[in-house]
Amino acid sequence: MIYLDYAASTPMSDEALQTFLSASKQYFANERSLHDLGSNSALLLKTARKQLATLLDSDESSIYFTSGGTESNSLAIQTLLESSKKTGKQIITTKCEHSSILNLLERLSTKGFEITYIPVNENGVINLDELQKNISENTVLAIFQHVNSEIGTIQPIEEISKILSKYDILFHCDCVQSFGKIEVNPNKLGVTSLSISSHKLYGPKGVGAVYINPSIAWEPLIPGTSHENGFRPGTVNVPAIASFVTSASTLSQNLRKNYEHYRMLHEELNNVLKPFPNKFIIEGDSEFSVPHIIGMRILGLEGQYVLLECNRHQLAISTGSACSIGMQKPSTTLLAIGKNESEAKQFFRLSFGIMTTVEDIKKLGKVLISIAENNE
């Protein structure tokens, strides 16, 4: 089967697998234990933390390992809210955020927080003027993703942070879909915190990380927590973290090469579908998007039907964020960019990886054209 769902999860790389196997055998001890084996695990954890900090051009004291992107988002947001020196209750965000954030915000709204959703344009890009207008003395936190998981839109994070910094507003950025694909530097982006996930980077599942600006003084959400300097309870998975950082390092070293590979594949698909402009719609704009995530529609067909037909032809695609599938709801991103419910249900997503080939794209194009023509 041709796998085209890399935005949902990636296969572990050979390097990551080897690191995980080796570390599991040699560094199995709890890194908090005081014996030599525990000290060895602690040293490996320290090395991994320093390596990830280097990839983010940050200090190792700013890195906290988690169980993945969802927990990273949740812990970062709640930690910032608890650490804010402001007494306000307003949080500013968009309807395009990942479900892990939107679901948390829905819960926070029942706890007295005012959630303000800033509109985006037809490409999913935030309206900076609207952001400025909606900031008030009660604004304590802003949450904006770096890259959208459904249509690949890149938000102008640096411009957003410049506006927020004027008002000392804390800023969390979900970088799960951007880290390892485009440059992610928290200092340049100007964010207070950001989240990343291992299994989007050819590393193991169940591992992620949070960056928090070291100038922020924060307290543990759960008193008495000792792991990760109090950021997160639970025994640290040192072998998985070492594997995660190994795969992240490899991707960072090949950032430009991989980006050009994705861009070439994107152009190939455009060329294949170009003769059929009235059948296929690619959402967003390539100028504002990463090339490895493509949100599409075939006019008149529901995305779930397209997915099943592709699966029948040995092509694995998606109908959106894996964390939202099964909810029987139209894509929140498509609704946010102005599509109606029927159009949003037509949505399906293609996402490329480092192993995707031109031949894969050619077969994909033929299958999509066949699906569209057979359902006219």
C-alpha positions in Angstrom: 0.0 0.0 0.0 1.2 3.5 -0.8 1.1 5.6 2.4 0.1 9.2 2.0 -1.0 10.0 5.6 2.3 11.2 7.1 0.7 14.2 8.8 -1.2 11.6 11.0 1.9 9.5 11.8 5.2 8.4 10.3 6.9 5.0 10.4 9.9 4.9 12.6 13.2 5.4 10.8 15.9 2.7 11.0 18.1 5.1 13.0 15.3 5.7 15.5 14.5 2.0 15.8 18.2 1.2 16.4 18.5 3.9 19.0 15.4 2.8 20.8 16.5 -0.9 20.8 20.0 -0.1 22.1 18.8 2.4 24.7 16.0 0.0 25.9 18.7 -2.6 26.6 21.3 -0.4 28.2 19.3 2.5 29.7 16.2 0.9 31.1 16.7 2.1 34.7 14.6 5.0 36.1 16.6 8.2 35.6 15.6 9.3 39.1 17.2 6.3 40.8 20.4 7.0 42.7 22.3 3.9 41.7 24.8 3.9 38.7 22.2 2.5 36.3 19.8 5.3 37.1 22.7 7.8 36.8 23.4 6.4 33.3 19.8 6.9 32.2 19.9 10.4 33.7 23.0 11.2 31.7 21.4 10.0 28.4 18.3 12.0 29.2 20.4 15.1 29.8 22.3 14.5 26.5 18.9 14.2 24.6 17.6 17.3 26.2 20.7 19.3 25.3 20.6 17.9 21.7 16.9 18.9 21.2 17.6 22.3 22.7 20.4 22.8 20.2 18.0 21.9 17.4 15.7 24.6 18.7 18.5 27.1 19.3 17.5 27.3 22.9 18.7 26.5 26.4 18.3 22.9 27.7 16.5 24.3 30.8 13.7 25.3 28.4 12.9 21.7 27.2 10.4 19.3 28.9 9.7 15.9 27.5 6.0 14.7 27.4 3.9 11.8 26.0 3.2 13.6 22.7 1.7 16.6 21.0 -1.7 16.5 22.7 -0.2 16.4 26.2 2.4 19.0 25.2 -0.4 21.4 24.1 -2.5 20.7 27.2 0.4 21.1 29.7 1.9 24.1 28.1 -1.4 26.0 27.9 -2.5 25.2 31.5 1.0 26.0 32.8 1.1 29.4 31.1 -2.4 30.2 32.4 -1.4 29.3 36.0 1.8 31.3 35.6 0.3 34.4 34.1 0.8 37.6 36.3 -2.4 39.0 34.7 -5.8 38.5 36.3 -7.8 38.5 33.0 -9.6 35.5 31.6 -9.5 36.1 27.8 -7.7 33.6 25.5 -7.3 34.5 21.8 -7.1 31.8 19.1 -8.6 30.5 15.9 -11.1 27.8 14.9 -8.3 26.2 12.8 -6.4 24.8 15.8 -5.8 21.1 16.5 -8.6 19.3 18.3 -6.4 18.8 21.3 -6.4 22.6 21.8 -10.0 23.3 20.7 -11.3 20.6 23.1 -9.2 22.0 26.0 -10.5 25.5 25.2 -14.1 24.3 25.3 -13.4 23.0 28.8 -11.7 26.2 29.9 -14.7 28.2 28.7 -16.8 26.3 31.4 -14.2 27.4 34.0 -14.8 31.1 33.4 -12.4 31.8 30.5 -13.5 33.9 27.6 -12.4 32.3 24.3 -12.1 34.7 21.4 -11.8 33.2 17.9 -10.0 35.4 15.4 -11.2 34.9 11.8 -9.0 33.6 9.0 -9.1 34.3 5.3 -9.9 31.7 2.6 -6.4 30.4 2.8 -6.6 29.9 6.6 -4.3 32.8 7.4 -5.1 34.9 10.5 -6.4 38.5 10.1 -3.8 40.5 12.0 -6.0 43.6 12.2 -8.7 41.5 13.9 -6.1 40.2 16.3 -5.2 43.7 17.2 -8.8 44.8 17.6 -9.7 41.9 20.0 -6.8 42.3 22.4 -8.0 43.8 25.7 -6.7 44.3 29.2 -8.2 40.9 30.0 -6.1 39.0 27.4 -3.8 36.6 29.2 -2.9 34.1 26.5 -2.9 33.7 22.7 -2.7 30.3 20.9 -1.9 30.0 17.3 -0.6 27.0 15.4 2.5 27.2 13.2 1.3 24.9 10.4 -2.3 23.7 10.0 -2.6 19.9 10.0 -5.4 19.8 7.4 -4.5 22.3 4.7 -0.9 23.1 5.6 -1.3 26.8 6.1 1.7 28.6 7.7 0.6 31.3 10.1 2.7 34.5 10.3 3.9 33.6 13.8 6.6 36.3 14.0 4.2 39.1 13.1 1.7 37.7 15.6 4.3 37.7 18.4 5.3 41.3 17.7 1.7 42.4 18.3 1.3 40.3 21.4 4.6 41.4 22.9 3.4 45.0 23.0 0.8 43.9 25.6 2.9 41.2 27.5 0.5 38.5 26.3 1.8 34.9 26.7 1.9 33.0 23.4 1.7 29.2 22.8 2.4 27.8 19.4 1.5 24.3 18.2 4.6 23.3 16.1 3.7 19.6 15.8 3.3 19.8 12.0 6.1 22.3 11.4 9.1 21.1 13.4 11.4 18.9 11.2 9.8 20.3 8.0 10.5 24.0 8.2 12.6 26.1 10.5 11.3 26.3 14.0 13.3 28.7 16.3 11.3 29.9 19.3 13.5 32.9 19.7 12.9 34.0 16.1 9.2 33.1 16.3 8.9 35.1 19.6 6.7 32.5 21.3 6.5 31.8 25.0 6.0 28.0 24.5 5.7 25.5 21.7 4.9 21.9 21.3 6.3 19.1 19.2 5.6 15.4 18.7 8.0 12.4 18.0 5.7 10.3 15.8 5.4 13.0 13.2 9.2 12.9 12.9 9.9 9.2 12.2 10.3 8.6 15.9 8.3 6.5 18.4 4.8 7.2 19.5 4.1 8.3 23.0 6.8 11.0 23.1 6.9 14.7 22.6 8.3 17.9 24.0 7.5 21.4 25.2 9.6 24.5 25.0 8.9 27.1 27.6 10.9 30.4 27.5 13.3 30.1 30.5 12.4 33.6 31.6 8.9 32.4 32.6 8.6 31.5 36.2 6.1 28.6 36.5 4.8 26.2 39.2 4.0 22.5 38.7 0.3 21.9 37.9 0.4 18.9 40.2 2.1 19.6 43.6 4.9 17.2 44.4 5.7 16.4 40.8 9.5 15.6 40.5 9.9 14.4 37.0 10.9 16.9 34.2 11.6 19.5 36.9 8.0 19.3 38.0 6.4 19.9 34.6 5.0 16.4 34.2 4.4 13.4 36.5 5.3 9.9 35.6 8.5 7.9 34.9 10.4 9.4 32.0 10.7 7.1 28.9 14.4 7.7 28.3 14.8 5.1 25.4 11.9 6.6 23.5 13.2 10.2 24.1 16.7 9.2 22.8 15.0 7.7 19.7 12.8 10.8 19.2 15.8 13.1 19.3 17.8 10.9 17.0 15.1 11.1 14.3 14.6 14.8 14.9 18.3 15.5 14.4 18.3 13.6 11.1 15.3 15.5 9.8 16.9 18.8 10.9 20.1 18.0 9.0 18.1 17.3 5.8 15.5 20.1 6.2 16.2 21.8 2.9 16.6 18.6 0.9 13.3 17.2 2.2 11.4 20.4 1.6 12.5 20.5 -2.0 11.4 16.8 -2.3 8.0 17.7 -1.0 7.7 20.7 -3.3 8.6 18.5 -6.3 5.9 16.0 -5.3 3.3 18.8 -4.9 4.1 20.2 -8.3 3.8 16.7 -9.8 0.3 16.3 -8.4 -0.7 19.7 -9.7 0.5 18.8 -13.2 -1.4 15.5 -13.1 -4.6 17.2 -12.0 -4.2 20.4 -14.1 -6.3 19.2 -17.0 -9.3 18.7 -14.7 -9.8 22.2 -13.1 -13.6 21.7 -12.6 -13.2 18.4 -10.7 -10.6 19.0 -8.1 -10.1 21.8 -5.6 -6.9 22.2 -3.5 -7.7 24.3 -0.5 -5.4 27.1 0.7 -2.6 28.7 -1.3 0.8 27.2 -1.9 2.4 30.6 -1.1 1.2 30.3 2.5 1.4 26.6 2.9 3.9 23.8 3.4 4.2 21.5 0.4 3.8 18.2 2.2 0.2 18.7 3.4 -2.5 19.1 0.7 -6.2 19.5 1.6 -8.4 18.7 -1.3 -12.0 18.2 -2.5 -13.5 16.4 -5.4 -16.7 18.3 -6.2 -19.8 16.3 -5.4 -18.1 13.5 -3.4 -17.7 13.2 0.3 -14.2 12.8 1.6 -14.9 9.6 3.3 -16.0 8.0 0.0 -12.8 9.2 -1.7 -10.8 7.7 1.2 -12.5 4.3 0.9 -12.0 4.3 -2.9 -8.4 5.2 -2.5 -8.0 2.5 0.1 -9.5 0.0 -2.4 -6.7 1.0 -4.8 -4.1 0.6 -2.1 -3.6 4.3 -1.3 -3.7 5.4 2.3 -5.1 8.9 2.7 -7.0 10.8 5.4 -10.2 12.9 5.9 -8.4 15.2 8.3 -6.7 15.2 11.7 -6.5 11.7 13.0 -7.6 13.0 16.5 -11.0 14.2 15.0 -11.8 11.2 12.8 -14.8 9.2 14.0 -16.6 12.3 15.4 -18.8 12.5 12.3 -18.2 16.3 12.1 -17.2 18.4 9.1 -13.6 19.7 9.1 -13.4 22.7 11.5 -10.6 24.2 9.3 -12.8 24.1 6.2 -15.7 25.7 8.1 -13.3 28.4 9.4 -12.1 29.3 5.9 -15.7 29.9 4.7 -16.9 26.5 3.4 -20.4 25.3 4.1 -21.0 22.0 5.9 -21.5 20.1 2.7 -18.3 21.4 1.2 -16.4 20.7 4.5 -17.6 17.0 4.3 -16.0 16.7 0.9 -12.6 17.3 2.4 -9.8 14.8 2.3 -6.1 15.2 3.0 -2.9 14.0 1.4 0.4 14.2 3.2 3.8 13.2 1.9 6.9 11.8 3.6 10.5 11.3 2.8 9.8 7.9 1.3 7.0 9.2 -1.1 8.0 8.9 -4.7 7.0 10.5 -8.0 5.5 7.1 -9.1 3.4 7.2 -5.9 2.0 10.6 -7.0 1.3 9.5 -10.5 -0.7 6.5 -9.3 -2.5 8.7 -6.8 -3.4 11.1 -9.6 -4.7 8.4 -11.9 -6.9 7.0 -9.0 -8.3 10.4 -8.1 -9.1 11.1 -11.8 -10.8 7.7 -12.0 -12.9 8.3 -8.9 -14.0 11.7 -10.2 -14.9 10.5 -13.7 -16.7 7.4 -12.4 -19.0 9.5 -10.2 -20.0 12.2 -12.7 
